[in-house]
Every structure is written in C-alpha cells, then in structure tokens.
C-alpha cells in the first residue's frame, strides 16, 4: 500500500458532493437489482449467469445499452437456444459476446459464480461481475487509475495495469474504503462519479 496514493483517493472522496455520494452508493446496488430482474423474468438462468452476461457485454458499451444487450441475449437464449442468441446484435466485441454465450450455456445452480468468473477471465470483467454480485471488490479501470494516480489521465494514456500494479491499486482502495466505513465497490463508484464531474469526462 502507498500512503500517497491513498491520500489521492481520499481527496476525491472528500470532494464528492452529496449527489456524487448518492449516485455512487446506489450504482452497484442498481446493477445488482438489474441482474435479479433478469433472473425473475427468465427463470432458467441463475443470478451468477445474469451478472456474468452483463459484465461480459460491458466493454466499450454504454451502461443503458449494456443492459439492453444482456436482456436481448438472455431472452433469445432462453426462448430459442444458442444459435438464435448468436444472431443477436450487441455493442461490444465479438469475443465478449462469445463469453456471454458460454456463460449462458453453463448448467449452474444459484451459487455458480466461480465458473462464471473463470469464463470472464479478464481481471476487469471479473472485478465488475464481483461488484455487481455485491462482493467487496474494486473494479480497476482507467478512471479508477486516475483517481489513484492523483490527476486526470486520458484513457489512452493509462498504462497497462498488470498483476502487481492492480494488486497495489486495489489494496489502496480497500484501505481507504475501510477507513471510511465503505465497501470497496462503493468507494470506487463514488470516486468515479466525482472524478467524472470534476474533470468533465464521460
């Protein structure tokens, strides 16, 4: 852990407005509820599958579209099978769509998260899925890196976040979260919302 980087995270948290805090605290809760809505509507899938599909389809995809794509893919799979789902258009990479389909093809019980995370494989996707599931994790993306680094870093300039750096960033977020009586994903979401507002970024 690095005290300097923890101070950077704390500084953004301190600058978070009430609106930032409300939005951040509810962000993953709303994502969690979206996954539960999918399993209530399409009873053949588990919560782990719903969360995994949402996470798999998230790269380069706006959140609202992410949820639409997840529901369209799940609906096609449940009602007509894998071949029909494979024809559904989604706003992410083909490799991510294949991961989502593979998750849907699993025969899982309610607690099949381990298998889903193995399919997602990429650390950011796994973190995102874990956060949607309410696990005390942190999704390390370019915005999270900027907050940790202490200044705005354009997404194209964010360095490759390898295993060691990711572990360090996550440990700093979790340390600050504990100090502020927050979950890791709650802190990440609040600072993400505040960072975007403060720097006028999408």
C-alpha positions as CSV (number, residue, x, y, z in Angstrom):
1,X,0.0,0.0,0.0
2,X,1.2,3.5,-0.6
3,X,0.1,6.3,1.6
4,X,0.4,8.9,-1.1
5,X,-2.0,7.1,-3.4
6,X,-4.4,6.5,-0.6
7,X,-4.4,10.3,0.0
8,X,-5.3,10.8,-3.7
9,X,-8.3,8.5,-3.3
10,X,-9.3,10.2,-0.1
11,X,-9.0,13.6,-1.6
12,X,-11.5,12.8,-4.4
13,X,-13.8,11.2,-1.8
14,X,-13.7,14.4,0.2
15,X,-14.6,16.4,-2.9
16,X,-17.6,14.2,-3.7
17,X,-20.8,16.1,-3.5
18,X,-23.9,14.7,-1.8
19,X,-25.3,13.9,-5.3
20,X,-22.0,12.1,-6.1
21,X,-22.3,10.1,-2.9
22,X,-25.9,9.2,-3.5
23,X,-25.3,8.1,-7.1
24,X,-22.1,6.2,-6.2
25,X,-23.6,4.3,-3.3
26,X,-26.5,3.2,-5.4
27,X,-24.7,2.4,-8.6
28,X,-23.8,-1.3,-8.0
29,X,-27.0,-1.8,-6.0
30,X,-28.9,-0.8,-9.1
31,X,-26.7,-3.1,-11.2
32,X,-27.4,-5.9,-8.7
33,X,-31.1,-5.3,-9.0
34,X,-30.9,-5.3,-12.8
35,X,-29.4,-8.8,-12.6
36,X,-32.1,-10.0,-10.3
37,X,-34.8,-8.6,-12.6
38,X,-33.4,-10.7,-15.4
39,X,-33.5,-14.0,-13.4
40,X,-37.1,-13.2,-12.3
41,X,-38.1,-12.7,-15.9
42,X,-36.1,-15.5,-17.4
43,X,-36.2,-18.2,-14.7
44,X,-33.9,-20.7,-16.5
45,X,-30.8,-18.7,-15.7
46,X,-29.1,-18.1,-12.3
47,X,-28.0,-14.8,-10.8
48,X,-24.4,-15.7,-11.5
49,X,-25.2,-16.1,-15.2
50,X,-27.1,-12.8,-15.3
51,X,-24.3,-10.9,-13.6
52,X,-21.7,-12.6,-15.8
53,X,-23.6,-11.8,-19.0
54,X,-23.9,-8.1,-18.0
55,X,-20.2,-8.0,-17.2
56,X,-19.1,-9.8,-20.4
57,X,-21.0,-7.4,-22.6
58,X,-19.8,-4.2,-20.8
59,X,-16.5,-3.3,-22.6
60,X,-16.9,-0.2,-24.8
61,X,-20.7,-0.4,-24.2
62,X,-22.8,2.4,-22.6
63,X,-24.5,1.1,-19.4
64,X,-28.0,1.5,-20.7
65,X,-27.2,-0.3,-23.9
66,X,-25.2,-2.9,-21.9
67,X,-28.4,-3.9,-20.0
68,X,-30.5,-3.9,-23.2
69,X,-27.9,-6.2,-24.9
70,X,-27.8,-8.5,-21.9
71,X,-31.6,-8.9,-21.8
72,X,-31.8,-9.4,-25.6
73,X,-29.2,-12.1,-25.5
74,X,-30.7,-13.9,-22.5
75,X,-34.2,-13.7,-24.0
76,X,-33.1,-15.2,-27.3
77,X,-31.1,-17.9,-25.5
78,X,-33.9,-18.9,-23.1
79,X,-36.7,-18.9,-25.8
80,X,-34.8,-20.2,-28.8
81,X,-31.4,-21.5,-27.8
82,X,-27.7,-20.8,-28.5
83,X,-28.0,-20.4,-32.3
84,X,-30.7,-17.8,-32.0
85,X,-28.7,-15.9,-29.3
86,X,-25.6,-16.0,-31.5
87,X,-27.6,-13.8,-34.0
88,X,-28.4,-11.1,-31.5
89,X,-26.5,-7.8,-32.2
90,X,-24.6,-6.4,-29.2
91,X,-22.5,-3.2,-28.9
92,X,-19.3,-4.8,-27.7
93,X,-16.5,-7.1,-29.1
94,X,-17.3,-10.5,-30.6
95,X,-15.0,-12.2,-28.1
96,X,-17.1,-10.8,-25.2
97,X,-20.3,-11.9,-26.8
98,X,-18.8,-15.4,-27.0
99,X,-18.0,-15.3,-23.3
100,X,-21.6,-14.3,-22.6
101,X,-22.9,-17.2,-24.6
102,X,-20.6,-19.6,-22.9
103,X,-21.8,-18.4,-19.5
104,X,-25.4,-19.0,-20.6
105,X,-24.6,-22.5,-21.7
106,X,-23.4,-23.4,-18.3
107,X,-25.7,-25.5,-16.1
108,X,-25.4,-23.7,-12.9
109,X,-27.1,-23.5,-9.6
110,X,-27.6,-20.2,-7.8
111,X,-24.0,-20.1,-6.5
112,X,-22.1,-20.8,-9.7
113,X,-20.0,-17.6,-9.6
114,X,-16.7,-19.4,-9.7
115,X,-17.3,-20.9,-13.1
116,X,-18.6,-17.6,-14.4
117,X,-15.5,-15.8,-13.3
118,X,-13.3,-18.4,-15.0
119,X,-15.1,-17.7,-18.3
120,X,-14.8,-13.9,-17.9
121,X,-11.1,-14.4,-17.3
122,X,-10.0,-10.8,-17.7
123,X,-9.4,-9.1,-14.4
124,X,-11.6,-6.0,-15.0
125,X,-14.5,-8.2,-16.2
126,X,-14.1,-10.4,-13.2
127,X,-14.0,-7.5,-10.8
128,X,-17.1,-5.9,-12.4
129,X,-19.0,-9.1,-12.1
130,X,-18.0,-9.5,-8.5
131,X,-19.0,-5.9,-7.7
132,X,-22.4,-6.5,-9.3
133,X,-22.8,-9.5,-7.1
134,X,-22.1,-7.4,-4.0
135,X,-18.7,-8.8,-3.2
136,X,-16.3,-6.4,-1.6
137,X,-14.1,-5.9,-4.6
138,X,-12.9,-2.9,-6.7
139,X,-13.2,-2.6,-10.5
140,X,-10.0,-1.1,-11.6
141,X,-10.5,0.8,-14.9
142,X,-8.9,4.0,-16.3
143,X,-10.9,6.3,-14.1
144,X,-10.1,4.3,-11.0
145,X,-6.4,4.6,-12.0
146,X,-6.6,8.3,-12.5
147,X,-8.2,8.8,-9.0
148,X,-5.4,6.6,-7.5
149,X,-2.7,8.3,-9.5
150,X,-3.8,11.8,-8.3
151,X,-4.6,13.6,-11.6
152,X,-6.7,13.1,-14.7
153,X,-5.0,10.6,-17.1
154,X,-6.6,10.3,-20.6
155,X,-7.8,6.8,-21.0
156,X,-5.5,6.3,-24.0
157,X,-2.5,7.2,-21.7
158,X,-3.4,4.8,-18.9
159,X,-0.6,2.3,-18.6
160,X,-1.2,-1.4,-18.8
161,X,-2.3,-2.5,-15.3
162,X,-0.5,-5.7,-14.6
163,X,-1.0,-8.1,-11.7
164,X,1.3,-6.3,-9.3
165,X,0.0,-2.8,-10.1
166,X,-3.6,-3.9,-9.9
167,X,-3.0,-5.6,-6.6
168,X,-1.4,-2.3,-5.3
169,X,-4.3,-0.1,-6.5
170,X,-6.9,-2.5,-5.2
171,X,-5.2,-2.6,-1.8
172,X,-5.1,1.2,-1.6
173,X,-8.8,1.5,-2.5
174,X,-9.8,-1.2,0.1
175,X,-7.7,0.5,2.8
176,X,-9.4,3.9,2.2
177,X,-12.8,2.2,2.0
178,X,-12.3,0.5,5.4
179,X,-11.2,3.8,6.9
180,X,-14.4,5.4,5.7
181,X,-16.7,2.5,6.5
182,X,-17.4,1.7,2.9
183,X,-17.3,-1.3,0.7
184,X,-14.5,-1.3,-1.9
185,X,-17.0,-1.1,-4.8
186,X,-18.9,1.8,-3.1
187,X,-15.7,3.9,-2.7
188,X,-14.8,3.1,-6.3
189,X,-18.2,4.2,-7.6
190,X,-18.4,7.4,-5.5
191,X,-14.9,8.5,-6.6
192,X,-15.7,7.5,-10.2
193,X,-18.8,9.7,-10.2
194,X,-16.9,12.6,-8.5
195,X,-13.9,12.3,-10.8
196,X,-16.1,12.5,-13.9
197,X,-17.9,15.6,-12.6
198,X,-14.7,17.3,-11.5
199,X,-13.0,16.8,-14.8
200,X,-16.0,16.9,-17.2
201,X,-15.3,13.5,-18.6
202,X,-17.8,10.9,-19.9
